[in-house]
Amino acid sequence: MPTLFRFLATLVILGGLAFAGLFALATLVVPTPREMSVTIPASKLQPPGR
């Protein structure tokens, strides 16, 4: 039984570290907005069948 508790404790600690990492990334990293342009081919702008 002690190995089961050790295994579960290890999983809980790893899950907590993963959650803390995701939380830190979500709150501390600020994305820089920039302009974006996408070229659309003329064939995509034509309605089908015409």
mmCIF file of the N, C-alpha and C atoms, coordinates in Angstrom:
data_MODEL
# 
_entry.id   MODEL 
# 
loop_
_atom_site.group_PDB 
_atom_site.id 
_atom_site.type_symbol 
_atom_site.label_atom_id 
_atom_site.label_alt_id 
_atom_site.label_comp_id 
_atom_site.label_asym_id 
_atom_site.label_entity_id 
_atom_site.label_seq_id 
_atom_site.pdbx_PDB_ins_code 
_atom_site.Cartn_x 
_atom_site.Cartn_y 
_atom_site.Cartn_z 
_atom_site.occupancy 
_atom_site.B_iso_or_equiv 
_atom_site.pdbx_formal_charge 
_atom_site.auth_seq_id 
_atom_site.auth_comp_id 
_atom_site.auth_asym_id 
_atom_site.auth_atom_id 
_atom_site.pdbx_PDB_model_num 
ATOM 1   N N  . MET A 1 1  ? 0.802   -1.210 0.000   1.00 0.00 ? 1  MET A N  1 
ATOM 2   C CA . MET A 1 1  ? 0.000   0.000  0.000   1.00 0.00 ? 1  MET A CA 1 
ATOM 3   C C  . MET A 1 1  ? 0.846   1.275  0.000   1.00 0.00 ? 1  MET A C  1 
ATOM 4   N N  . PRO A 1 2  ? 2.001   1.297  0.683   1.00 0.00 ? 2  PRO A N  1 
ATOM 5   C CA . PRO A 1 2  ? 2.783   2.538  0.661   1.00 0.00 ? 2  PRO A CA 1 
ATOM 6   C C  . PRO A 1 2  ? 3.241   2.936  -0.740  1.00 0.00 ? 2  PRO A C  1 
ATOM 7   N N  . THR A 1 3  ? 3.500   1.957  -1.615  1.00 0.00 ? 3  THR A N  1 
ATOM 8   C CA . THR A 1 3  ? 3.915   2.321  -2.969  1.00 0.00 ? 3  THR A CA 1 
ATOM 9   C C  . THR A 1 3  ? 2.767   2.964  -3.730  1.00 0.00 ? 3  THR A C  1 
ATOM 10  N N  . LEU A 1 4  ? 1.543   2.546  -3.470  1.00 0.00 ? 4  LEU A N  1 
ATOM 11  C CA . LEU A 1 4  ? 0.392   3.169  -4.119  1.00 0.00 ? 4  LEU A CA 1 
ATOM 12  C C  . LEU A 1 4  ? 0.270   4.620  -3.686  1.00 0.00 ? 4  LEU A C  1 
ATOM 13  N N  . PHE A 1 5  ? 0.421   4.878  -2.393  1.00 0.00 ? 5  PHE A N  1 
ATOM 14  C CA . PHE A 1 5  ? 0.338   6.251  -1.894  1.00 0.00 ? 5  PHE A CA 1 
ATOM 15  C C  . PHE A 1 5  ? 1.483   7.105  -2.459  1.00 0.00 ? 5  PHE A C  1 
ATOM 16  N N  . ARG A 1 6  ? 2.660   6.537  -2.579  1.00 0.00 ? 6  ARG A N  1 
ATOM 17  C CA . ARG A 1 6  ? 3.798   7.263  -3.127  1.00 0.00 ? 6  ARG A CA 1 
ATOM 18  C C  . ARG A 1 6  ? 3.540   7.580  -4.612  1.00 0.00 ? 6  ARG A C  1 
ATOM 19  N N  . PHE A 1 7  ? 2.980   6.612  -5.324  1.00 0.00 ? 7  PHE A N  1 
ATOM 20  C CA . PHE A 1 7  ? 2.660   6.818  -6.738  1.00 0.00 ? 7  PHE A CA 1 
ATOM 21  C C  . PHE A 1 7  ? 1.605   7.905  -6.898  1.00 0.00 ? 7  PHE A C  1 
ATOM 22  N N  . LEU A 1 8  ? 0.550   7.844  -6.099  1.00 0.00 ? 8  LEU A N  1 
ATOM 23  C CA . LEU A 1 8  ? -0.503  8.858  -6.183  1.00 0.00 ? 8  LEU A CA 1 
ATOM 24  C C  . LEU A 1 8  ? 0.033   10.237 -5.794  1.00 0.00 ? 8  LEU A C  1 
ATOM 25  N N  . ALA A 1 9  ? 0.881   10.287 -4.782  1.00 0.00 ? 9  ALA A N  1 
ATOM 26  C CA . ALA A 1 9  ? 1.458   11.567 -4.377  1.00 0.00 ? 9  ALA A CA 1 
ATOM 27  C C  . ALA A 1 9  ? 2.331   12.130 -5.495  1.00 0.00 ? 9  ALA A C  1 
ATOM 28  N N  . THR A 1 10 ? 3.085   11.281 -6.173  1.00 0.00 ? 10 THR A N  1 
ATOM 29  C CA . THR A 1 10 ? 3.913   11.730 -7.295  1.00 0.00 ? 10 THR A CA 1 
ATOM 30  C C  . THR A 1 10 ? 3.038   12.280 -8.418  1.00 0.00 ? 10 THR A C  1 
ATOM 31  N N  . LEU A 1 11 ? 1.934   11.588 -8.713  1.00 0.00 ? 11 LEU A N  1 
ATOM 32  C CA . LEU A 1 11 ? 1.022   12.073 -9.756  1.00 0.00 ? 11 LEU A CA 1 
ATOM 33  C C  . LEU A 1 11 ? 0.396   13.415 -9.378  1.00 0.00 ? 11 LEU A C  1 
ATOM 34  N N  . VAL A 1 12 ? 0.032   13.566 -8.113  1.00 0.00 ? 12 VAL A N  1 
ATOM 35  C CA . VAL A 1 12 ? -0.565  14.821 -7.656  1.00 0.00 ? 12 VAL A CA 1 
ATOM 36  C C  . VAL A 1 12 ? 0.450   15.949 -7.747  1.00 0.00 ? 12 VAL A C  1 
ATOM 37  N N  . ILE A 1 13 ? 1.687   15.691 -7.361  1.00 0.00 ? 13 ILE A N  1 
ATOM 38  C CA . ILE A 1 13 ? 2.718   16.723 -7.429  1.00 0.00 ? 13 ILE A CA 1 
ATOM 39  C C  . ILE A 1 13 ? 3.003   17.106 -8.874  1.00 0.00 ? 13 ILE A C  1 
ATOM 40  N N  . LEU A 1 14 ? 3.120   16.125 -9.767  1.00 0.00 ? 14 LEU A N  1 
ATOM 41  C CA . LEU A 1 14 ? 3.353   16.427 -11.179 1.00 0.00 ? 14 LEU A CA 1 
ATOM 42  C C  . LEU A 1 14 ? 2.175   17.193 -11.788 1.00 0.00 ? 14 LEU A C  1 
ATOM 43  N N  . GLY A 1 15 ? 0.958   16.808 -11.433 1.00 0.00 ? 15 GLY A N  1 
ATOM 44  C CA . GLY A 1 15 ? -0.219  17.534 -11.914 1.00 0.00 ? 15 GLY A CA 1 
ATOM 45  C C  . GLY A 1 15 ? -0.235  18.961 -11.402 1.00 0.00 ? 15 GLY A C  1 
ATOM 46  N N  . GLY A 1 16 ? 0.150   19.156 -10.144 1.00 0.00 ? 16 GLY A N  1 
ATOM 47  C CA . GLY A 1 16 ? 0.219   20.507 -9.583  1.00 0.00 ? 16 GLY A CA 1 
ATOM 48  C C  . GLY A 1 16 ? 1.266   21.359 -10.274 1.00 0.00 ? 16 GLY A C  1 
ATOM 49  N N  . LEU A 1 17 ? 2.414   20.757 -10.587 1.00 0.00 ? 17 LEU A N  1 
ATOM 50  C CA . LEU A 1 17 ? 3.456   21.495 -11.310 1.00 0.00 ? 17 LEU A CA 1 
ATOM 51  C C  . LEU A 1 17 ? 2.993   21.873 -12.716 1.00 0.00 ? 17 LEU A C  1 
ATOM 52  N N  . ALA A 1 18 ? 2.303   20.958 -13.383 1.00 0.00 ? 18 ALA A N  1 
ATOM 53  C CA . ALA A 1 18 ? 1.782   21.253 -14.721 1.00 0.00 ? 18 ALA A CA 1 
ATOM 54  C C  . ALA A 1 18 ? 0.748   22.378 -14.652 1.00 0.00 ? 18 ALA A C  1 
ATOM 55  N N  . PHE A 1 19 ? -0.136  22.313 -13.666 1.00 0.00 ? 19 PHE A N  1 
ATOM 56  C CA . PHE A 1 19 ? -1.149  23.359 -13.506 1.00 0.00 ? 19 PHE A CA 1 
ATOM 57  C C  . PHE A 1 19 ? -0.494  24.698 -13.196 1.00 0.00 ? 19 PHE A C  1 
ATOM 58  N N  . ALA A 1 20 ? 0.524   24.696 -12.333 1.00 0.00 ? 20 ALA A N  1 
ATOM 59  C CA . ALA A 1 20 ? 1.214   25.941 -11.985 1.00 0.00 ? 20 ALA A CA 1 
ATOM 60  C C  . ALA A 1 20 ? 1.922   26.516 -13.209 1.00 0.00 ? 20 ALA A C  1 
ATOM 61  N N  . GLY A 1 21 ? 2.505   25.658 -14.040 1.00 0.00 ? 21 GLY A N  1 
ATOM 62  C CA . GLY A 1 21 ? 3.161   26.131 -15.254 1.00 0.00 ? 21 GLY A CA 1 
ATOM 63  C C  . GLY A 1 21 ? 2.178   26.746 -16.228 1.00 0.00 ? 21 GLY A C  1 
ATOM 64  N N  . LEU A 1 22 ? 1.039   26.089 -16.416 1.00 0.00 ? 22 LEU A N  1 
ATOM 65  C CA . LEU A 1 22 ? 0.022   26.635 -17.317 1.00 0.00 ? 22 LEU A CA 1 
ATOM 66  C C  . LEU A 1 22 ? -0.546  27.941 -16.783 1.00 0.00 ? 22 LEU A C  1 
ATOM 67  N N  . PHE A 1 23 ? -0.761  27.999 -15.486 1.00 0.00 ? 23 PHE A N  1 
ATOM 68  C CA . PHE A 1 23 ? -1.279  29.224 -14.872 1.00 0.00 ? 23 PHE A CA 1 
ATOM 69  C C  . PHE A 1 23 ? -0.282  30.371 -15.035 1.00 0.00 ? 23 PHE A C  1 
ATOM 70  N N  . ALA A 1 24 ? 1.011   30.070 -14.818 1.00 0.00 ? 24 ALA A N  1 
ATOM 71  C CA . ALA A 1 24 ? 2.035   31.101 -14.974 1.00 0.00 ? 24 ALA A CA 1 
ATOM 72  C C  . ALA A 1 24 ? 2.100   31.588 -16.419 1.00 0.00 ? 24 ALA A C  1 
ATOM 73  N N  . LEU A 1 25 ? 2.030   30.682 -17.379 1.00 0.00 ? 25 LEU A N  1 
ATOM 74  C CA . LEU A 1 25 ? 2.043   31.083 -18.787 1.00 0.00 ? 25 LEU A CA 1 
ATOM 75  C C  . LEU A 1 25 ? 0.827   31.938 -19.133 1.00 0.00 ? 25 LEU A C  1 
ATOM 76  N N  . ALA A 1 26 ? -0.324  31.578 -18.595 1.00 0.00 ? 26 ALA A N  1 
ATOM 77  C CA . ALA A 1 26 ? -1.551  32.306 -18.924 1.00 0.00 ? 26 ALA A CA 1 
ATOM 78  C C  . ALA A 1 26 ? -1.564  33.700 -18.313 1.00 0.00 ? 26 ALA A C  1 
ATOM 79  N N  . THR A 1 27 ? -0.940  33.885 -17.156 1.00 0.00 ? 27 THR A N  1 
ATOM 80  C CA . THR A 1 27 ? -1.026  35.177 -16.481 1.00 0.00 ? 27 THR A CA 1 
ATOM 81  C C  . THR A 1 27 ? 0.192   36.068 -16.723 1.00 0.00 ? 27 THR A C  1 
ATOM 82  N N  . LEU A 1 28 ? 1.359   35.497 -16.935 1.00 0.00 ? 28 LEU A N  1 
ATOM 83  C CA . LEU A 1 28 ? 2.568   36.311 -17.017 1.00 0.00 ? 28 LEU A CA 1 
ATOM 84  C C  . LEU A 1 28 ? 2.990   36.656 -18.439 1.00 0.00 ? 28 LEU A C  1 
ATOM 85  N N  . VAL A 1 29 ? 2.624   35.839 -19.417 1.00 0.00 ? 29 VAL A N  1 
ATOM 86  C CA . VAL A 1 29 ? 3.042   36.088 -20.797 1.00 0.00 ? 29 VAL A CA 1 
ATOM 87  C C  . VAL A 1 29 ? 1.994   36.947 -21.486 1.00 0.00 ? 29 VAL A C  1 
ATOM 88  N N  . VAL A 1 30 ? 2.432   38.094 -21.992 1.00 0.00 ? 30 VAL A N  1 
ATOM 89  C CA . VAL A 1 30 ? 1.529   39.010 -22.693 1.00 0.00 ? 30 VAL A CA 1 
ATOM 90  C C  . VAL A 1 30 ? 1.864   38.952 -24.180 1.00 0.00 ? 30 VAL A C  1 
ATOM 91  N N  . PRO A 1 31 ? 0.918   38.527 -25.024 1.00 0.00 ? 31 PRO A N  1 
ATOM 92  C CA . PRO A 1 31 ? 1.193   38.458 -26.462 1.00 0.00 ? 31 PRO A CA 1 
ATOM 93  C C  . PRO A 1 31 ? 1.287   39.864 -27.058 1.00 0.00 ? 31 PRO A C  1 
ATOM 94  N N  . THR A 1 32 ? 2.127   40.002 -28.073 1.00 0.00 ? 32 THR A N  1 
ATOM 95  C CA . THR A 1 32 ? 2.249   41.288 -28.751 1.00 0.00 ? 32 THR A CA 1 
ATOM 96  C C  . THR A 1 32 ? 1.355   41.272 -29.995 1.00 0.00 ? 32 THR A C  1 
ATOM 97  N N  . PRO A 1 33 ? 0.376   42.160 -30.060 1.00 0.00 ? 33 PRO A N  1 
ATOM 98  C CA . PRO A 1 33 ? -0.496  42.192 -31.237 1.00 0.00 ? 33 PRO A CA 1 
ATOM 99  C C  . PRO A 1 33 ? 0.262   42.740 -32.443 1.00 0.00 ? 33 PRO A C  1 
ATOM 100 N N  . ARG A 1 34 ? 0.007   42.174 -33.599 1.00 0.00 ? 34 ARG A N  1 
ATOM 101 C CA . ARG A 1 34 ? 0.618   42.647 -34.834 1.00 0.00 ? 34 ARG A CA 1 
ATOM 102 C C  . ARG A 1 34 ? -0.356  42.475 -35.986 1.00 0.00 ? 34 ARG A C  1 
ATOM 103 N N  . GLU A 1 35 ? -0.103  43.229 -37.046 1.00 0.00 ? 35 GLU A N  1 
ATOM 104 C CA . GLU A 1 35 ? -0.986  43.190 -38.200 1.00 0.00 ? 35 GLU A CA 1 
ATOM 105 C C  . GLU A 1 35 ? -0.739  41.928 -39.014 1.00 0.00 ? 35 GLU A C  1 
ATOM 106 N N  . MET A 1 36 ? -1.824  41.417 -39.583 1.00 0.00 ? 36 MET A N  1 
ATOM 107 C CA . MET A 1 36 ? -1.722  40.177 -40.350 1.00 0.00 ? 36 MET A CA 1 
ATOM 108 C C  . MET A 1 36 ? -2.490  40.340 -41.649 1.00 0.00 ? 36 MET A C  1 
ATOM 109 N N  . SER A 1 37 ? -1.915  39.871 -42.740 1.00 0.00 ? 37 SER A N  1 
ATOM 110 C CA . SER A 1 37 ? -2.618  39.907 -44.019 1.00 0.00 ? 37 SER A CA 1 
ATOM 111 C C  . SER A 1 37 ? -2.517  38.528 -44.669 1.00 0.00 ? 37 SER A C  1 
ATOM 112 N N  . VAL A 1 38 ? -3.640  38.093 -45.234 1.00 0.00 ? 38 VAL A N  1 
ATOM 113 C CA . VAL A 1 38 ? -3.719  36.788 -45.872 1.00 0.00 ? 38 VAL A CA 1 
ATOM 114 C C  . VAL A 1 38 ? -4.170  36.995 -47.309 1.00 0.00 ? 38 VAL A C  1 
ATOM 115 N N  . THR A 1 39 ? -3.449  36.418 -48.242 1.00 0.00 ? 39 THR A N  1 
ATOM 116 C CA . THR A 1 39 ? -3.819  36.513 -49.652 1.00 0.00 ? 39 THR A CA 1 
ATOM 117 C C  . THR A 1 39 ? -4.804  35.402 -49.990 1.00 0.00 ? 39 THR A C  1 
ATOM 118 N N  . ILE A 1 40 ? -5.966  35.810 -50.550 1.00 0.00 ? 40 ILE A N  1 
ATOM 119 C CA . ILE A 1 40 ? -7.002  34.848 -50.932 1.00 0.00 ? 40 ILE A CA 1 
ATOM 120 C C  . ILE A 1 40 ? -7.022  34.760 -52.451 1.00 0.00 ? 40 ILE A C  1 
ATOM 121 N N  . PRO A 1 41 ? -6.901  33.569 -53.016 1.00 0.00 ? 41 PRO A N  1 
ATOM 122 C CA . PRO A 1 41 ? -6.952  33.451 -54.481 1.00 0.00 ? 41 PRO A CA 1 
ATOM 123 C C  . PRO A 1 41 ? -8.317  33.872 -55.022 1.00 0.00 ? 41 PRO A C  1 
ATOM 124 N N  . ALA A 1 42 ? -8.322  34.410 -56.236 1.00 0.00 ? 42 ALA A N  1 
ATOM 125 C CA . ALA A 1 42 ? -9.567  34.889 -56.847 1.00 0.00 ? 42 ALA A CA 1 
ATOM 126 C C  . ALA A 1 42 ? -10.565 33.756 -57.043 1.00 0.00 ? 42 ALA A C  1 
ATOM 127 N N  . SER A 1 43 ? -10.085 32.527 -57.240 1.00 0.00 ? 43 SER A N  1 
ATOM 128 C CA . SER A 1 43 ? -11.008 31.408 -57.433 1.00 0.00 ? 43 SER A CA 1 
ATOM 129 C C  . SER A 1 43 ? -11.832 31.124 -56.172 1.00 0.00 ? 43 SER A C  1 
ATOM 130 N N  . LYS A 1 44 ? -11.325 31.480 -55.027 1.00 0.00 ? 44 LYS A N  1 
ATOM 131 C CA . LYS A 1 44 ? -12.073 31.272 -53.783 1.00 0.00 ? 44 LYS A CA 1 
ATOM 132 C C  . LYS A 1 44 ? -13.158 32.322 -53.599 1.00 0.00 ? 44 LYS A C  1 
ATOM 133 N N  . LEU A 1 45 ? -13.019 33.465 -54.260 1.00 0.00 ? 45 LEU A N  1 
ATOM 134 C CA . LEU A 1 45 ? -13.985 34.542 -54.101 1.00 0.00 ? 45 LEU A CA 1 
ATOM 135 C C  . LEU A 1 45 ? -15.197 34.362 -55.018 1.00 0.00 ? 45 LEU A C  1 
ATOM 136 N N  . GLN A 1 46 ? -15.088 33.580 -56.079 1.00 0.00 ? 46 GLN A N  1 
ATOM 137 C CA . GLN A 1 46 ? -16.182 33.343 -57.015 1.00 0.00 ? 46 GLN A CA 1 
ATOM 138 C C  . GLN A 1 46 ? -17.176 32.360 -56.397 1.00 0.00 ? 46 GLN A C  1 
ATOM 139 N N  . PRO A 1 47 ? -18.472 32.643 -56.497 1.00 0.00 ? 47 PRO A N  1 
ATOM 140 C CA . PRO A 1 47 ? -19.448 31.667 -56.016 1.00 0.00 ? 47 PRO A CA 1 
ATOM 141 C C  . PRO A 1 47 ? -19.414 30.408 -56.890 1.00 0.00 ? 47 PRO A C  1 
ATOM 142 N N  . PRO A 1 48 ? -19.659 29.242 -56.346 1.00 0.00 ? 48 PRO A N  1 
ATOM 143 C CA . PRO A 1 48 ? -19.613 28.006 -57.156 1.00 0.00 ? 48 PRO A CA 1 
ATOM 144 C C  . PRO A 1 48 ? -20.740 27.974 -58.181 1.00 0.00 ? 48 PRO A C  1 
ATOM 145 N N  . GLY A 1 49 ? -20.446 27.436 -59.348 1.00 0.00 ? 49 GLY A N  1 
ATOM 146 C CA . GLY A 1 49 ? -21.464 27.273 -60.394 1.00 0.00 ? 49 GLY A CA 1 
ATOM 147 C C  . GLY A 1 49 ? -21.539 28.436 -61.360 1.00 0.00 ? 49 GLY A C  1 
ATOM 148 N N  . ARG A 1 50 ? -20.717 29.432 -61.206 1.00 0.00 ? 50 ARG A N  1 
ATOM 149 C CA . ARG A 1 50 ? -20.763 30.566 -62.133 1.00 0.00 ? 50 ARG A CA 1 
ATOM 150 C C  . ARG A 1 50 ? -19.491 30.716 -62.871 1.00 0.00 ? 50 ARG A C  1 
# 
